[in-house]
Amino acid sequence: MVHVLSSRVLLRPSDPERARAFYGGALGLEIYREFGTGPERGTVYFLGGGFLEVSGRAADPATETLQLWLQVADVAAAHEELRAHDVQVLRPPVQEPWGLIEMWIADPDGHRIVLTQVPADHPLRYRP
């Protein structure tokens, strides 16, 4: 039996400084810890109930097999903030047929990130 105590997503960007500027600056993720030295040092960000570690350097381009799902309180406000930081918005906020409000952005390497708002009356929050 695997008893998981903590978890994190490991991201190897093509340009670590640019990735840190995106995740720490544009997205405003808070830093949990940092390790190592130099441009390829590691930075671990709080990611709701988990962590996002940005460390090392990737030689290959981003793949669609990695996507991040981030729940936020207000997608419209996040949309405005991210546009002000020149974040690439792939699709502005839309209420999906399943009731969630979602917008899609991309990090500097092209990894797709969905920002999701769960409305107060959505079944994920409310059980009749």
Salt bridges, closest charged atoms under 4 A:
GLU17 OE2 - ARG20 NH2 3.14
GLU17 OE2 - ARG41 NH1 2.99
GLU40 OE2 - ARG57 NE 2.99
GLU53 OE1 - ARG8 NH1 2.84
GLU53 OE2 - ARG12 NH1 3.84
GLU80 OE2 - HIS79 ND1 3.63
GLU80 OE2 - ARG83 NH1 3.64
GLU96 OE2 - ARG91 NH2 2.55
ASP107 OD2 - HIS111 ND1 3.00
ASP109 OD1 - ARG18 NH2 2.99
